[in-house]
Amino acid sequence: MVEQLKLTDRKIELIKKLFYLSKEDENNLLAAEPFITRNLDVIVEEFYAKQLTHSEVEIVIGDSETLSRLKNSMRGYIQEVFSGTYDQNYVTNRLRVGIVHKRIGVSPALYMSAVRLLWDILSDQFEKQYEEGLCSRNEADERQRSLTKLLMFDVQFVFETYTGALVAEVQKAKQELEDYARDLVETVAKQTKELQELFSQDGLTRLLNHRAFYERIRIELAGCARRKEPLTLVYFDLNDFKLLNDHYGHIVGDHMLEALGATILSSIRETDIACRYGGDEFCIIMPGATNGHAKDVCERLINGFVARNERHQISFSIGICQTGPDKPMSGDELVMAADARMYLAKAQAKLEPGFWLCDTQETLGKFGLFASGDDA
Ligand SMILES: Nc1nc2c(ncn2[C@@H]2O[C@H](COP(=O)(O)OP(=O)(O)OP(=O)(O)O)[C@@H](O)[C@H]2O)c(=O)[nH]1
């Protein structure tokens, strides 16, 4: 952070100007240096003896090891104050002090009280210099004024890094909060999507469930009406599925339904929507498709289904209904019409087992791959 705050010589000179810290001040402080250096230990001891009368300071300083480290730093600082050179190096050390104070938890009040105390002690030193005849009254006063400017100059650097460290902390916390909020939004969105899928999916076949079917058919009918396109609904029901369940058990029945779900998905286009309407009843919504397209899909579906289930010869009955701009129908009407045709096909399947289909023209057709045999 000190590196980030590093100031150019030009900037330092500008700040010196703000504090009226002139070459003359630098010389005034340098002139006091020999006397200050001679009394350095006394000054530092007096400073810490007074500082430690405050319990808050005692808490921050803590142990004797820290105290002796601080005394050393203070010696170094006082020597720098009377060095007469206040360049980049000097400024960098002040910036570092700001960071250390922030890190160890020295409040601005404690820091300022220490600066004030140091100013007091060093001012006394100028008095002593005068009393011992080492400088004139005017020189002692000048040194004090120069010291005031320099200490103010130092304080602003310390606070610069102190507040900089605070701002960095706030920014870090803000960033963490933003990251957390973003993660939370993503997690909620993901979980909401999963829940929606779960809510609209049939657990066994992973096709849309009955509830989602009605939502989708409404949307697709509206889309087709807007585009003036047909929409065809394929509705089918397994024939004598109960017999298969009773004969082979529900697990085999479940596998057959799962396999049928997979076969439907592999037989339709991406724009078609496959649903499990009920127990052994399924629907395919085919936006933009005609009766003829639907028959092609049914043929693919039957072929795929037979290939997968040759062992259990089971068939289904299909009803197809097409709607479109010239014959608009609601979702319910479409389902009822397709269902009615499916029943016509089923009635025929009872007479002659196999895959029967009844279409929009209400004509019956048989897909004669096999007739349901003894097995089912
Ligand atoms: N294994 C299994 N069977 C189911 C499931 N849902 C419904 N069924 C069964 O599907 C059968 C449907 O029976 P019915 O409505 O009489 O139909 P069907 O036996 O196919 O007779 P038809 O429709 O007249 O050809 C019942 O035995 C239900 O228990 C399921 O998730 N798994």
The ligand as an ORCA input file, in Angstrom:
! r2SCAN-3c Opt
* xyz 0 1
  N     -45.954    -49.675    -14.112
  C     -46.706    -48.597    -14.095
  N     -48.008    -48.668    -14.342
  C     -48.775    -47.581    -14.345
  C     -48.260    -46.334    -14.067
  N     -49.250    -45.426    -14.137
  C     -50.373    -46.104    -14.446
  N     -50.084    -47.398    -14.570
  C     -50.982    -48.503    -14.875
  O     -51.487    -48.378    -16.174
  C     -52.649    -49.147    -16.235
  C     -53.679    -48.417    -17.022
  O     -54.791    -49.215    -17.008
  P     -56.084    -48.957    -17.900
  O     -56.441    -47.498    -17.809
  O     -57.078    -49.949    -17.570
  O     -55.545    -49.133    -19.341
  P     -55.072    -50.430    -20.111
  O     -54.820    -51.585    -19.220
  O     -53.917    -49.988    -20.943
  O     -56.315    -50.722    -20.995
  P     -56.758    -49.975    -22.294
  O     -56.422    -48.528    -22.088
  O     -58.226    -50.177    -22.395
  O     -56.008    -50.541    -23.420
  C     -53.086    -49.432    -14.777
  O     -52.848    -50.773    -14.461
  C     -52.178    -48.537    -13.964
  O     -51.836    -49.112    -12.715
  C     -46.850    -46.244    -13.779
  O     -46.287    -45.195    -13.533
  N     -46.149    -47.398    -13.806
*
